[in-house]
Amino acid sequence: MRKENVPQDNSPTYDGHKKLMYAIDKEGHYTGVQSSGWEVESFATSMAVEDLQQLTQEAKEAVKKGELSPLAYHMHKHRLDIANLAQVSGFFQWQVKRHLTPKIFNKLSQRKLDIYCDVFALSRQQLTNIEES
């Protein structure tokens, strides 16, 4: 993309900020250019955020029904998936999957709960009771 063609669509997802993009200048060299957004990118970002909010709401309802542990709600609320949560917590993915079930989550040791509390920056009460977060 040429420097003069860098989108400047004042994207609401940028919240008034600018993004550094690289474009080709008149001499054919790559150079950094500030962009206020691109309508297509803004639309895609909005759709992704809506999907994440939907997953969070579905997880909250499943927790209330006893189908999932509160960990599932916090995972989605913080925009993580099982692989990411495993990476930041130090647990294996298979362990995180098990912790998503209420029966297993309710038997977790204080040490394991504290790890999740640290990951999400929550108190133990907030971690285990989704109504308080």
Backbone bond lengths (Angstrom), bond angles and torsions (degrees), N, CA, C in turn:
res aa  C-N    CA-C-N  psi(-1)  N-CA   C-N-CA  omega(-1)  CA-C   N-CA-C  phi
1 M - - - 1.443 - - 1.524 107.76 -
2 R 1.300 115.87 138.79 1.453 121.33 178.11 1.529 109.77 -80.09
3 K 1.301 114.82 151.89 1.459 122.24 -176.26 1.534 112.08 -53.45
4 E 1.316 116.82 -41.84 1.465 120.28 -177.74 1.531 113.24 -74.27
5 N 1.344 117.76 -10.51 1.468 121.88 -179.50 1.530 113.65 -99.41
6 V 1.325 117.13 2.72 1.468 120.30 179.72 1.525 108.03 -63.93
7 P 1.340 117.98 127.25 1.470 121.47 -176.68 1.531 113.03 -60.29
8 Q 1.307 115.03 140.92 1.464 122.45 176.90 1.527 107.66 -134.51
9 D 1.339 117.17 62.90 1.462 122.10 -173.58 1.533 114.65 -94.02
10 N 1.342 117.73 10.55 1.474 121.68 179.72 1.530 111.98 48.44
11 S 1.301 115.37 59.58 1.460 122.60 -176.95 1.525 111.81 -64.07
12 P 1.338 117.35 130.72 1.474 119.74 177.05 1.536 112.05 -67.07
13 T 1.326 117.57 -23.06 1.466 119.67 179.31 1.528 111.73 -71.41
14 Y 1.323 117.41 -18.13 1.465 120.76 176.90 1.532 111.68 -83.35
15 D 1.337 115.71 -13.79 1.457 121.52 177.20 1.534 112.12 53.44
16 G 1.321 116.46 43.40 1.460 121.30 177.83 1.516 114.76 83.60
17 H 1.328 117.31 -4.51 1.459 120.88 179.24 1.520 109.80 -89.25
18 K 1.313 115.34 173.93 1.461 120.54 178.07 1.524 108.74 -122.01
19 K 1.326 114.68 158.06 1.464 122.06 -178.57 1.521 108.18 -119.51
20 L 1.314 115.70 138.29 1.453 120.42 177.05 1.519 109.58 -81.17
21 M 1.307 115.26 126.06 1.463 121.32 176.62 1.522 107.11 -126.61
22 Y 1.302 116.75 159.86 1.457 120.89 178.52 1.512 109.51 -110.22
23 A 1.323 114.74 134.60 1.456 121.43 -179.20 1.519 108.78 -141.65
24 I 1.310 115.18 168.83 1.469 120.78 -178.11 1.523 109.03 -93.38
25 D 1.341 115.89 129.10 1.459 119.89 178.21 1.530 110.87 -85.51
26 K 1.324 117.01 -173.67 1.474 122.13 -176.75 1.523 112.99 -62.39
27 E 1.329 116.48 -27.46 1.473 120.81 -179.85 1.529 112.61 -87.61
28 G 1.321 117.07 -2.02 1.458 121.24 179.60 1.518 114.35 87.18
29 H 1.323 117.46 12.47 1.466 122.12 178.91 1.526 110.24 -98.71
30 Y 1.330 114.99 149.02 1.460 118.87 175.76 1.522 109.24 -73.78
31 T 1.312 114.88 138.63 1.460 120.98 178.68 1.524 109.27 -143.59
32 G 1.308 116.45 152.84 1.449 121.12 178.64 1.518 111.38 -78.71
33 V 1.333 116.43 136.44 1.465 122.38 179.76 1.524 108.00 -134.55
34 Q 1.317 117.03 136.05 1.455 121.75 176.74 1.528 109.11 -80.49
35 S 1.339 115.98 135.19 1.457 121.42 177.61 1.515 109.23 -123.89
36 S 1.316 116.30 138.63 1.466 120.51 177.25 1.530 111.11 -90.68
37 G 1.325 116.64 6.92 1.453 120.32 175.22 1.506 113.75 124.68
38 W 1.311 113.59 168.87 1.450 122.34 -178.59 1.516 106.84 -136.24
39 E 1.293 117.65 128.10 1.459 122.49 -174.83 1.525 112.53 -54.34
40 V 1.320 117.45 -42.30 1.462 121.56 -178.89 1.530 110.50 -65.26
41 E 1.322 116.79 -43.68 1.466 120.82 178.50 1.528 110.50 -64.33
42 S 1.317 116.82 -40.55 1.454 121.65 178.33 1.521 111.06 -60.56
43 F 1.326 116.96 -43.49 1.458 121.54 178.84 1.530 110.45 -62.96
44 A 1.333 117.13 -46.40 1.465 121.32 -179.53 1.528 110.70 -62.60
45 T 1.325 117.05 -41.25 1.462 121.11 178.93 1.522 110.81 -63.94
46 S 1.317 116.15 -43.95 1.476 120.45 178.90 1.523 111.35 -60.97
47 M 1.324 116.59 -41.79 1.468 120.70 179.04 1.531 110.61 -64.67
48 A 1.329 117.13 -41.36 1.464 120.79 179.48 1.527 110.70 -64.52
49 V 1.329 116.94 -42.10 1.464 120.62 179.13 1.531 110.29 -64.05
50 E 1.327 117.52 -40.46 1.462 120.81 177.19 1.528 110.78 -61.36
51 D 1.334 116.84 -41.94 1.465 120.53 177.95 1.526 111.10 -61.70
52 L 1.330 116.62 -42.52 1.460 120.31 179.52 1.528 111.13 -65.71
53 Q 1.314 116.82 -38.83 1.460 120.04 177.23 1.527 110.84 -65.36
54 Q 1.319 116.91 -37.36 1.467 121.99 177.45 1.531 110.36 -64.04
55 L 1.338 116.86 -44.93 1.467 120.85 178.10 1.531 110.76 -61.20
56 T 1.315 116.13 -40.53 1.467 120.53 179.12 1.520 110.71 -63.42
57 Q 1.321 116.72 -44.11 1.464 120.88 179.87 1.527 111.04 -65.26
58 E 1.325 116.80 -41.70 1.466 120.75 178.60 1.526 110.56 -64.09
59 A 1.332 116.48 -39.78 1.462 120.14 178.35 1.526 110.30 -65.04
60 K 1.331 116.78 -40.00 1.469 120.33 179.73 1.527 110.39 -62.16
61 E 1.312 116.38 -42.88 1.466 120.26 178.64 1.528 111.35 -65.56
62 A 1.334 116.80 -39.52 1.466 120.53 178.74 1.524 111.15 -66.42
63 V 1.335 117.05 -35.10 1.466 120.61 176.70 1.526 109.45 -65.33
64 K 1.318 116.59 -44.68 1.477 120.24 179.81 1.521 111.56 -62.18
65 K 1.341 117.47 -32.16 1.467 121.66 179.07 1.529 112.16 -82.59
66 G 1.330 117.09 -7.00 1.456 120.73 -179.12 1.515 113.96 82.27
67 E 1.322 117.44 14.64 1.467 121.67 -179.16 1.524 112.10 -86.15
68 L 1.323 116.92 -28.08 1.464 122.50 179.10 1.519 109.26 -132.59
69 S 1.321 116.07 159.14 1.461 120.67 175.94 1.528 109.31 -82.45
70 P 1.316 117.66 163.24 1.470 120.70 176.99 1.526 112.81 -58.19
71 L 1.319 116.76 -22.63 1.456 120.63 178.38 1.529 111.46 -58.34
72 A 1.320 117.74 -36.83 1.468 122.06 179.43 1.522 110.60 -61.76
73 Y 1.317 116.10 -43.63 1.472 120.41 178.80 1.522 110.62 -61.72
74 H 1.327 116.83 -49.26 1.468 119.96 -178.00 1.528 111.24 -65.20
75 M 1.304 116.77 -36.45 1.463 120.78 178.38 1.529 110.04 -59.17
76 H 1.322 116.95 -49.06 1.463 120.22 -179.45 1.531 111.62 -70.73
77 K 1.306 116.61 -38.64 1.466 120.47 -179.71 1.530 110.88 -60.30
78 H 1.320 116.26 -35.50 1.465 121.26 -179.77 1.533 112.30 -93.65
79 R 1.327 114.98 12.89 1.470 122.68 174.25 1.523 112.95 58.48
80 L 1.319 114.01 45.58 1.459 121.01 176.23 1.522 109.07 -115.47
81 D 1.310 115.62 158.42 1.459 120.61 169.59 1.521 106.89 -117.12
82 I 1.312 116.74 -177.51 1.470 119.95 -175.86 1.526 111.18 -60.06
83 A 1.323 116.78 -43.48 1.474 120.20 -178.86 1.527 111.15 -62.92
84 N 1.327 117.19 -44.59 1.470 120.26 179.79 1.522 111.73 -66.20
85 L 1.339 116.17 -42.59 1.458 119.75 179.94 1.527 110.40 -64.47
86 A 1.308 116.83 -38.76 1.469 119.77 176.80 1.528 110.24 -62.11
87 Q 1.303 116.12 -42.81 1.465 120.32 -177.90 1.529 111.51 -64.26
88 V 1.327 117.77 -46.37 1.463 119.45 -176.71 1.520 113.09 -77.52
89 S 1.326 117.63 -23.13 1.467 120.09 -178.86 1.526 113.03 -91.74
90 G 1.324 116.27 -22.94 1.462 119.43 -176.68 1.517 113.09 89.17
91 F 1.316 118.20 -1.95 1.456 121.70 175.31 1.528 109.12 -83.01
92 F 1.320 115.98 157.60 1.461 120.16 172.31 1.526 108.28 -75.18
93 Q 1.335 116.13 156.14 1.465 120.01 179.81 1.528 111.18 -58.25
94 W 1.327 117.62 -39.54 1.459 119.46 -178.93 1.525 110.82 -64.86
95 Q 1.342 116.28 -30.29 1.456 119.12 177.81 1.530 110.60 -71.09
96 V 1.327 116.39 -43.70 1.460 120.27 179.01 1.530 109.55 -60.25
97 K 1.334 117.51 -43.01 1.467 120.92 178.08 1.526 110.93 -57.48
98 R 1.318 116.34 -43.49 1.469 120.10 178.94 1.519 110.78 -65.37
99 H 1.333 116.99 -38.09 1.457 121.16 -178.36 1.528 112.00 -67.86
100 L 1.313 117.01 -14.80 1.465 120.84 178.02 1.525 111.97 -77.59
101 T 1.317 117.32 -12.35 1.462 120.59 177.27 1.534 108.56 -89.58
102 P 1.322 117.33 135.09 1.470 120.16 -176.70 1.532 113.70 -57.24
103 K 1.330 116.61 -40.57 1.471 120.70 -177.04 1.532 110.77 -59.59
104 I 1.312 116.70 -44.74 1.471 121.06 -179.48 1.530 110.60 -74.40
105 F 1.332 116.81 -43.88 1.464 120.98 -178.45 1.529 110.98 -57.99
106 N 1.322 116.69 -41.24 1.464 120.59 -178.24 1.523 113.21 -67.16
107 K 1.328 117.56 -15.04 1.464 121.43 179.23 1.533 112.59 -102.57
108 L 1.343 117.43 3.28 1.467 119.52 -177.69 1.523 110.99 -64.11
109 S 1.309 114.87 144.78 1.462 120.46 178.18 1.531 110.03 -70.01
110 Q 1.314 115.46 161.62 1.463 120.44 178.31 1.526 110.78 -60.26
111 R 1.326 116.71 -35.94 1.465 121.16 179.77 1.519 111.02 -62.92
112 K 1.330 116.85 -44.10 1.467 120.36 179.86 1.525 110.91 -68.15
113 L 1.313 117.07 -39.90 1.458 119.88 176.49 1.529 110.91 -62.63
114 D 1.334 115.93 -39.67 1.467 120.09 178.80 1.530 111.56 -62.79
115 I 1.319 116.60 -34.06 1.468 119.93 177.31 1.529 109.34 -62.90
116 Y 1.320 116.63 -47.01 1.464 119.67 178.27 1.531 111.05 -65.18
117 C 1.324 117.17 -37.37 1.469 120.18 176.90 1.528 110.68 -59.69
118 D 1.318 116.42 -41.88 1.465 120.55 178.38 1.521 111.63 -65.68
119 V 1.326 116.59 -41.83 1.474 120.80 -179.74 1.519 110.86 -59.43
120 F 1.326 116.93 -44.78 1.460 121.35 -175.20 1.529 113.24 -95.78
121 A 1.331 117.57 -2.10 1.468 122.64 -177.36 1.535 110.11 55.69
122 L 1.326 114.93 50.89 1.461 122.08 -179.08 1.524 109.75 -124.90
123 S 1.315 115.48 156.69 1.462 119.60 170.36 1.534 107.20 -77.37
124 R 1.310 116.48 165.59 1.457 119.98 178.46 1.531 110.32 -62.13
125 Q 1.330 116.68 -37.84 1.466 121.27 178.14 1.533 110.62 -61.73
126 Q 1.320 117.14 -43.68 1.468 120.95 179.42 1.528 110.96 -66.91
127 L 1.330 116.56 -36.81 1.464 120.42 -179.83 1.517 111.29 -65.66
128 T 1.308 116.70 -41.74 1.460 119.80 -173.69 1.522 113.84 -89.74
129 N 1.326 117.83 -16.23 1.465 121.46 -179.36 1.530 108.33 -124.09
130 I 1.313 116.88 102.39 1.475 120.53 -173.77 1.520 112.79 -67.55
131 E 1.304 117.97 -17.54 1.472 120.25 179.36 1.529 111.34 -69.73
132 E 1.332 117.59 -20.22 1.461 121.10 -177.12 1.520 112.76 -95.96
133 S 1.320 118.30 1.54 1.467 118.81 -178.06 1.503 110.92 -112.53
